[in-house]
Amino acid sequence: MKTDTIAAIATAMTDSGIGIVRISGDDALQTADKIIRLKEKKKRLLDCESHTVHYGFVMEEDEILDEVIVILMKAPKSYTREDTVEINCHGGTLVLRKVLSLVLKHGARPAEPGEFTKRAFLNGRIDLAQAESVIDVIHAKNDFALKASIHQLGGNVSEEIKKLREKILYEIAYIESAIDDPEHYELTEYGEELSLKSGKIIEEIDRLLRNAKNGSVLKEGIHTVIVGKPNSGKSSLLNSLVKRERAIVTDIAGTTRDAIEEQINLNGISLNVIDTAGIRTTDNVVEKIGIDKAKEYLEASDLVIYVVDASCPLDENDEQIIEMLKERNVIVLLNKSDLIPVVTKEEIKMRLNKKILSVSAKHRKGMEDLERAIEEMFFHGEIRMNDEVYITNARHESSLQNARKSLILVEKSIENQMPEDFYSIDLMNAYEELGKIIGESVEDDLVNEIFGKFCMGK
């Protein structure tokens, strides 16, 4: 099937050393050949071999528009599995626009966002899970999100899903064959056998789902809220974590009225930190709004850092905060350890059985202990990328959960001694749900939505 030829600027539209105009499609070579004059005498781009690099000029009629390096990749050995030409220009935005305009003038059309990767998917070079990992690589916020995305691009998620689908498909085929040819396929005790097999598949899905939480943390970062009563040192802690004066620090209680958000890189993962207004009973309308907002952030958090002023006795405001934190992931910081302590770890432990550390946010003492505590809480003390498969995509997690539900229905049908064709219906539902992850059974609208989130030129 003939495909139209698309083109786009594949690098950021800022002045830089190099900018790339990418062309892909059946007429990519012919289009580029119309505007490229190679330095090699009497040689045309059309006559060049695949996977070669050439030096030449972009010509607008008889004038040189730019001096360029041209990379030629012929189908099917290219990113899109189509003929592809990449023109490496000087990186000025004006020259890039002029070169792209010239390419479009000679037969290409502007590529839609993500269309190059969409073609790679539609042409079978990558599956949908791998395609989605491309945008995750681009948007990676930390080292571990990048590594997880690279592993997914390499196919580790896809391989796991394909293995599960193969196991399910075998059982579907066996049931259908037994129904059509009962003389050669036995179903008498098949229910017990299928129950064992579906149970093992559920266990494998559960393993992937358990890693989905860590995968989300790796990709999005830990949503962290700093709480405490006014003047406990929350803003000093934020400044200490970001290593600059991000929040105003004074001796006046209630200085922070609105939430302050900051992203911090912690040993390769991200903390999305929110410093909230001090929680206390107050008649001040503006401060009360800030306190209510702090409580909302707390409810949506992955981690709460509760800052206690260890130089002052606990009061009713602390008791109110402690009551809100009993069911959450919490690290308690006994702050101002450089002053004479009044509050002890034992006193806090009696009220809130959580991890407790002594720190001085003002002097950055105890910050390494805090970092280790966060690692232990979320990654059992070892934040590193290994061969484990991490589910970092909410769509993938949803499909895994739906597949699991269908397999549970298979087990219930077996338990209730339902006819074998009932097994087949739910097995097929599980098979199709897993297929959505890699794009084997997915609607065009979803494909368009996924690739519509990509940047132009990718």
Secondary structure, DSSP 8 states (H G I E B T S, - for coil): -----EEEE-S-SS-EEEEEEEEESTTHHHHHHHHEEESSTT--GGGS-SSEEEEEEEEETTEEEEEEEEEEE-TTSSSSSS-EEEEEEEE-HHHHHHHHHHHHHTT-EE--TTHHHHHHHHTTSS-HHHHHHHHHHHH--SHHHHHHHHHHHTTHHHHHHHHHHHHHHHHHHHHHHHHH-TTTS--TTHHHHHHHHHHHHHHHHHHHHHHHHHHHHHHH-EEEEEE-STTSSHHHHHHHHHTS--S---SSTT---S-EEEEEEETTEEEEEEE---------HHHHHHHHHHHHHHHT-SEEEEEEETTS---HHHHHHHHHHTTS-EEEEEE-TTS---S-HHHHHHH--SEEEE-BTTTTBTHHHHHHHHHHHHHTT-----S------HHHHHHHHHHHHHHHHHHHHHHTT--HHHHHHHHHHHHHHHHHHHTSS--HHHHHHHHHTS-TT-
